[in-house]
Amino acid sequence: MDGKLEKFLRLMEIADAFFAVFDEHDRLVLANRHYREVFFVGPDEYPDWPTLMRRNFHARRGTVISSPDFELWLKGTLSRRGKVPFRAFETDVHDGRWLWMTETVDEDGWMMCLANDITELRTQGRSLRQERDLALRTSLTDDLTGIANRRFVMERLSEMMTRAGGSPQTPTGCFAILDVDNFKQINDRFGHSVGDQLLIDFAQKISASVRRTDCFGRLGGEEFGLVLPRMTPLAAMGVVEAMLREVSTHRPLPMHPEFRYSFSAGIAPAICDEDQSELYARADAALYTAKRTGKHKVCLAD
């Protein structure tokens, strides 16, 4: 087996394709020479993907990123990256090459990236395809926070529900609704611009805590959805309670250093043969219980 693995790695090293593997934390664990060259990764370097993209953006090399606000682009991309088992797309790099890239993600969140140089292919319709891809990304992104929007979250929830009927060893997963506490009063006190800043801060804070296999996005207003595949209710409670503690100690408004905020959450585990709308309603009912019984807490659906 070791000999076969060595042969495979040797073939990937000499192949014309660009090959890389990232772990569930989005850190590079394996890449061939072509991938390292085009994305400027040293032979003994194993950076995480956000760090790789950030340094290449500022050095104007690697992937061409047209957005003037890199951090907003990165936040939106990370909220969707690795959330589907497979995707394929075109991408440009600064040296003029045009790549066709695929991403394959396993159930543990490990990702295999494979790209081929298609610069020599006919470019007819390329601008149209790029405009289509941009429109698709925009349709899946929340305008204010830059993270995934309701449509993208509900698609990931639907995918999780199709796997309903798991065993205790491999549970289907849970769905949580998170709602910022007293948001209307915050808007009334500080103004809507500060309220928007708070929602952006909340989105960034929670996004940093989710697994690659999870999906977090804005459902609307001050409500956010969190899809937690293959997670038990007890584990989901622990994850969201940790998020609650993290947010409650944060001071998001530099002009008001004394201000802090919290959120409430309702969690519902997926049940075999249950409709998606029923799962959503149970999570929403659990959220209502959390709000009604004091806020700043997490409640599990009956």
C-alpha positions as CSV (number, residue, x, y, z in Angstrom):
1,M,0.0,0.0,0.0
2,D,2.8,2.4,0.9
3,G,4.4,1.8,-2.5
4,K,1.1,2.5,-4.3
5,L,0.7,5.7,-2.3
6,E,4.2,6.8,-3.2
7,K,3.4,6.1,-6.9
8,F,0.2,8.2,-6.7
9,L,2.0,11.1,-5.1
10,R,4.7,10.9,-7.7
11,L,2.2,10.9,-10.5
12,M,0.4,14.0,-9.0
13,E,3.8,15.7,-8.7
14,I,4.6,15.3,-12.4
15,A,1.1,15.8,-13.7
16,D,0.2,19.0,-15.6
17,A,-2.8,19.5,-13.3
18,F,-2.8,21.7,-10.2
19,F,-3.5,19.5,-7.2
20,A,-4.0,20.3,-3.5
21,V,-5.7,18.9,-0.4
22,F,-7.0,21.1,2.5
23,D,-8.1,19.7,5.9
24,E,-11.3,20.5,7.7
25,H,-9.7,23.6,9.1
26,D,-8.9,24.8,5.5
27,R,-5.2,24.3,6.1
28,L,-3.1,23.0,3.2
29,V,-1.8,19.4,3.8
30,L,-0.7,18.4,0.3
31,A,0.0,20.2,-2.9
32,N,2.0,19.4,-6.1
33,R,4.6,21.6,-7.7
34,H,2.3,23.2,-10.2
35,Y,-0.2,24.3,-7.5
36,R,2.6,25.7,-5.3
37,E,4.1,27.6,-8.2
38,V,0.8,29.2,-9.4
39,F,-0.3,30.2,-5.9
40,F,3.1,31.0,-4.5
41,V,3.4,28.4,-1.8
42,G,6.9,27.4,-0.6
43,P,7.9,23.7,-0.7
44,D,7.7,23.4,3.1
45,E,4.8,25.8,3.6
46,Y,1.3,24.6,4.7
47,P,-0.7,27.8,5.2
48,D,-4.5,28.0,5.7
49,W,-6.5,29.1,2.7
50,P,-7.5,32.5,4.0
51,T,-3.9,33.4,4.7
52,L,-2.8,32.2,1.3
53,M,-5.5,34.3,-0.5
54,R,-4.8,37.4,1.7
55,R,-1.1,37.5,1.0
56,N,-1.5,36.8,-2.7
57,F,-4.2,39.5,-3.0
58,H,-1.9,42.2,-1.4
59,A,1.0,41.0,-3.6
60,R,-1.2,41.1,-6.7
61,R,-0.4,37.5,-7.6
62,G,-2.2,34.2,-7.7
63,T,-6.0,34.3,-8.1
64,V,-7.4,37.5,-9.7
65,I,-9.9,39.0,-7.2
66,S,-11.8,41.9,-8.7
67,S,-13.5,43.1,-5.5
68,P,-11.9,46.2,-4.0
69,D,-12.9,45.1,-0.5
70,F,-10.9,41.9,0.0
71,E,-12.0,41.2,3.5
72,L,-15.7,41.4,2.5
73,W,-15.0,39.1,-0.4
74,L,-13.2,36.7,1.8
75,K,-15.9,36.6,4.4
76,G,-18.6,35.9,1.8
77,T,-16.4,33.2,0.1
78,L,-15.7,31.4,3.3
79,S,-19.4,31.3,4.2
80,R,-19.9,29.2,1.1
81,R,-16.6,27.5,0.5
82,G,-16.7,23.7,1.1
83,K,-20.4,23.7,1.9
84,V,-21.3,21.5,-1.1
85,P,-19.8,18.1,-2.0
86,F,-18.6,19.3,-5.4
87,R,-18.4,22.4,-7.5
88,A,-16.6,23.5,-10.6
89,F,-15.7,27.0,-11.8
90,E,-13.4,29.1,-13.9
91,T,-10.7,31.3,-12.4
92,D,-8.1,33.7,-13.6
93,V,-4.6,34.1,-12.2
94,H,-2.4,37.2,-12.5
95,D,0.1,35.6,-14.8
96,G,-2.6,35.5,-17.5
97,R,-3.6,31.9,-17.3
98,W,-7.2,30.7,-17.2
99,L,-7.9,27.7,-15.0
100,W,-10.8,25.3,-14.7
101,M,-11.0,24.3,-11.1
102,T,-13.0,21.7,-9.2
103,E,-13.5,21.3,-5.4
104,T,-14.5,17.9,-3.9
105,V,-15.4,17.8,-0.2
106,D,-15.8,14.7,1.9
107,E,-18.2,14.3,4.9
108,D,-15.4,15.4,7.3
109,G,-14.8,18.6,5.5
110,W,-11.5,17.7,3.8
111,M,-11.3,19.3,0.3
112,M,-9.4,18.2,-2.8
113,C,-8.7,20.9,-5.3
114,L,-7.9,20.0,-8.9
115,A,-7.3,22.5,-11.7
116,N,-6.3,22.5,-15.3
117,D,-4.9,25.2,-17.5
118,I,-7.5,25.9,-20.2
119,T,-6.0,29.2,-21.5
120,E,-5.6,27.9,-25.0
121,L,-9.3,27.0,-25.3
122,R,-11.6,29.3,-27.2
123,T,-12.7,32.1,-25.0
124,Q,-16.0,32.7,-26.8
125,G,-18.7,33.3,-24.2
126,R,-16.1,33.6,-21.4
127,S,-17.3,37.1,-20.3
128,L,-20.9,35.9,-20.3
129,R,-20.0,32.9,-18.1
130,Q,-18.1,35.1,-15.7
131,E,-21.1,37.4,-15.5
132,R,-23.3,34.4,-14.8
133,D,-21.0,33.2,-12.1
134,L,-20.9,36.6,-10.5
135,A,-24.7,36.9,-10.6
136,L,-25.0,33.4,-9.0
137,R,-22.5,34.3,-6.2
138,T,-24.4,37.6,-5.6
139,S,-27.7,35.7,-5.4
140,L,-26.3,33.5,-2.6
141,T,-24.7,36.3,-0.6
142,D,-26.3,38.7,2.0
143,D,-25.8,42.3,0.9
144,L,-25.1,43.7,4.4
145,T,-23.0,41.2,6.1
146,G,-21.3,39.5,3.1
147,I,-22.0,36.0,4.4
148,A,-24.4,33.4,2.9
149,N,-28.0,34.5,2.6
150,R,-31.3,32.7,3.4
151,R,-31.4,31.0,0.0
152,F,-28.0,29.4,0.4
153,V,-28.7,28.3,4.1
154,M,-32.0,26.7,3.1
155,E,-30.3,24.8,0.2
156,R,-27.8,23.4,2.7
157,L,-30.6,22.6,5.1
158,S,-32.4,20.7,2.4
159,E,-29.3,18.7,1.6
160,M,-29.0,17.8,5.2
161,M,-32.6,16.7,5.4
162,T,-32.2,14.4,2.4
163,R,-29.8,12.4,4.7
164,A,-32.3,12.2,7.5
165,G,-32.6,8.9,9.3
166,G,-29.0,8.6,10.5
167,S,-28.0,6.4,13.5
168,P,-26.8,7.7,16.9
169,Q,-23.3,7.0,15.6
170,T,-23.9,9.2,12.5
171,P,-26.7,11.6,13.3
172,T,-28.3,13.6,10.5
173,G,-27.7,16.9,12.2
174,C,-29.3,19.9,13.7
175,F,-30.6,23.3,12.6
176,A,-30.4,26.4,14.8
177,I,-31.9,29.9,14.5
178,L,-29.9,32.7,16.2
179,D,-31.5,36.0,16.9
180,V,-29.8,39.1,18.3
181,D,-31.4,40.2,21.6
182,N,-33.1,43.6,21.9
183,F,-32.1,44.6,18.4
184,K,-35.0,47.1,18.0
185,Q,-33.9,48.9,21.2
186,I,-30.3,49.0,20.0
187,N,-31.5,50.6,16.7
188,D,-33.6,53.1,18.6
189,R,-30.7,54.0,21.0
190,F,-27.8,54.2,18.6
191,G,-29.4,54.4,15.1
192,H,-29.7,52.1,12.2
193,S,-26.1,52.5,11.0
194,V,-24.8,51.2,14.3
195,G,-27.4,48.4,14.1
196,D,-26.0,47.4,10.8
197,Q,-22.5,47.5,12.2
198,L,-23.6,45.2,15.0
199,L,-25.1,42.7,12.5
200,I,-21.9,42.7,10.5
201,D,-19.9,42.1,13.7
202,F,-22.2,39.3,14.8
203,A,-21.9,37.6,11.4
204,Q,-18.1,37.8,11.5
205,K,-17.9,36.6,15.1
206,I,-20.1,33.5,14.5
207,S,-18.6,32.7,11.1
208,A,-15.2,32.3,12.8
209,S,-16.6,29.5,15.0
210,V,-18.3,27.2,12.5
211,R,-16.8,24.0,11.0
212,R,-16.2,23.7,7.3
213,T,-19.1,21.3,7.1
214,D,-21.5,23.7,8.9
215,C,-23.3,26.5,7.1
216,F,-24.0,29.9,8.7
217,G,-25.9,32.7,7.0
218,R,-28.4,35.5,7.5
219,L,-32.1,34.6,7.3
220,G,-33.3,38.2,7.4
221,G,-33.3,41.1,9.8
222,E,-31.4,40.1,13.0
223,E,-32.1,36.4,12.5
224,F,-29.4,33.9,11.3
225,G,-29.5,30.3,10.5
226,L,-26.9,27.6,11.4
227,V,-26.9,24.2,9.7
228,L,-25.0,21.6,11.7
229,P,-24.7,18.3,9.7
230,R,-23.8,15.1,11.5
231,M,-24.1,16.7,14.9
232,T,-26.1,15.5,17.9
233,P,-28.4,17.8,19.8
234,L,-26.1,17.7,22.8
235,A,-23.1,18.7,20.8
236,A,-25.1,21.4,19.0
237,M,-26.1,22.9,22.3
238,G,-22.4,22.9,23.4
239,V,-21.4,24.6,20.1
240,V,-24.0,27.4,20.2
241,E,-23.5,28.0,24.0
242,A,-19.8,28.5,23.3
243,M,-20.8,31.0,20.6
244,L,-23.1,32.7,23.1
245,R,-20.2,33.1,25.7
246,E,-17.9,34.4,23.0
247,V,-20.4,37.1,21.8
248,S,-21.4,38.2,25.3
249,T,-17.8,39.1,26.2
250,H,-17.2,41.1,23.0
251,R,-17.3,44.9,22.8
252,P,-18.3,45.6,19.2
253,L,-18.7,49.4,19.3
254,P,-15.4,51.4,19.8
255,M,-17.4,54.6,20.3
256,H,-19.4,52.9,23.1
257,P,-16.8,50.7,24.9
258,E,-19.3,49.9,27.7
259,F,-21.8,48.3,25.3
260,R,-22.2,44.6,24.8
261,Y,-24.9,42.4,23.4
262,S,-26.2,38.8,23.3
263,F,-28.3,36.6,21.3
264,S,-30.9,33.8,21.8
265,A,-31.0,30.6,19.9
266,G,-33.3,27.7,19.2
267,I,-32.0,24.3,18.1
268,A,-34.0,21.4,16.5
269,P,-32.5,18.0,15.5
270,A,-33.5,16.6,12.1
271,I,-36.0,13.8,12.3
272,C,-36.5,11.1,9.7
273,D,-39.3,11.8,7.2
274,E,-39.8,15.3,8.6
275,D,-40.5,18.2,6.2
276,Q,-38.0,21.0,6.1
277,S,-40.6,23.5,7.1
278,E,-41.4,21.4,10.2
279,L,-37.8,21.4,11.2
280,Y,-37.6,25.1,10.8
281,A,-40.8,25.6,12.8
282,R,-39.4,23.5,15.7
283,A,-36.2,25.5,15.8
284,D,-38.2,28.7,15.6
285,A,-40.4,27.6,18.5
286,A,-37.3,26.8,20.6
287,L,-36.0,30.3,19.8
288,Y,-39.3,31.7,21.0
289,T,-39.0,29.8,24.2
290,A,-35.5,31.2,24.7
291,K,-36.7,34.7,24.1
292,R,-39.8,34.3,26.3
293,T,-37.8,32.9,29.3
294,G,-35.2,35.6,29.6
295,K,-33.2,35.8,26.4
296,H,-29.4,35.3,26.3
297,K,-29.8,31.5,26.2
298,V,-30.1,28.5,24.0
299,C,-33.1,26.2,24.0
300,L,-33.6,22.8,22.4
301,A,-36.8,21.9,20.6
302,D,-39.0,19.3,22.3
